[in-house]
Amino acid sequence: MSKKTAPFNNPFQKIKLEPVSPKATQSPPPPPKAARSPKGQTADDEAALFLETVGAVDRVAGKHARVPPPPPRPAAIYSPPNEEAESLARLAELVLGDGAFTVEEAPQLDGAVQGFDARVRQKLRAGEFSVQAELDLHGHTREEARGEVDRFIQAARVAGHRCVLIVTGRGLHSENEKSVLKEGLAEWLTSGRAGRQVLAFSDARPKHGGAGAVYVLLRR
């Protein structure tokens, strides 16, 4: 049998080709290992290192501040009234000027806050207190006199006076022979600004004007 000849000359016939193996699948690179703190490093050291790296951090202020709830109120304790508490209440009224007055206008003008010491009141009537300031209301209308009394009492209290004298006149030349200013004085000394500064008042002794003048004892 005759040998088959190649139809044409193949120049790559003598080259041996090696089989190509499939490429191995490349695995992803391993994640970077977390940096380990040096041996013996504390949490404060790590915080300092962090701040050194990123810089200072400012707190963002909120729009609404959180207000803690108020503490609970203690329960009120009731105690029945007693004589000592009532006495202290009357004393507080004398000090604060909230006590009511008892006033007598005949046969002489005489008044004091309720609960006032009767012995001190008798000393005032007897003129045993030294008069430290004096106000003469002669020539004033009723309206003018009231303003003068308020200013005089206030100034005397600021000056530290204890007993003062207010001259009203006897009213001998008035229509009914009664002093309009003296009638008003009892009201002015027991109410308003002056009333909060006064403890007691009484007609003066003859040496200080008698029924035409009034002693006024002021609060300390």
Secondary structure as UniProt FT lines:
FT   TURN            11..14
FT   TURN            39..40
FT   HELIX           43..54
FT   HELIX           83..96
FT   STRAND          101..104
FT   STRAND          110..113
FT   TURN            114..115
FT   HELIX           118..125
FT   TURN            126..127
FT   STRAND          134..136
FT   TURN            138..139
FT   HELIX           142..158
FT   TURN            159..160
FT   STRAND          163..167
FT   TURN            172..173
FT   TURN            175..176
FT   HELIX           180..188
FT   TURN            189..190
FT   HELIX           192..195
FT   TURN            196..197
FT   STRAND          198..203
FT   HELIX           206..208
FT   HELIX           210..212
FT   STRAND          213..218
//
